[in-house]
């Protein structure tokens, strides 16, 4: 089990969750953030600080965003397990599910 970042994060990337994560397992893609399923220790620190409520425990992900679990896992197929997001910085790509979404509008 792991946490999942869903659609409300797309084109927002607030990064409060990155600051809160004690194990540096939240990676930044081009349009969204991603939680590494093997590096996440399921502490839940990220979930309450997300301003748009985009982070869900895997089993609690709303039905309309179920594809985001797969997107979070498959985003790391090429990267493997780098052992921390901070040393990589921005990864200039997204999972195809996220890349295909229309631009998201967010209230400032």
Secondary structure, DSSP 8 states (H G I E B T S, - for coil): --EEE-GGGTTT---HHHHH-TT--EEE-SSSEEE-TTT-----HHHHH-TT--EEEGGGS-GGGTHHHHHHHHTTTTT---S-STTT---S---HHHHTS-------
